[in-house]
Amino acid sequence: MLATLTAVLQDVTIEDKLKNAPNSSYEIGVVIGTYLPFIFLVLVAYYIFYKAKNRKDLND
């Protein structure tokens, strides 16, 4: 829900940025800047899952 709201408020498309890019370095930066936050969130979620799975204070 928050991601949808953020996407609507920003209203910026990657295609427009790539179409107006001055050179290929800018295009690479746009792609990295677009996907890096998602990769970071996946890594944080995996770390939290791993730590929760290996807790020693839980008695099975």
Residue pairs with C-beta under 8 A, 6 or more apart in sequence:
14 30
14 31
14 34
17 30
18 27
18 30
21 27
21 30
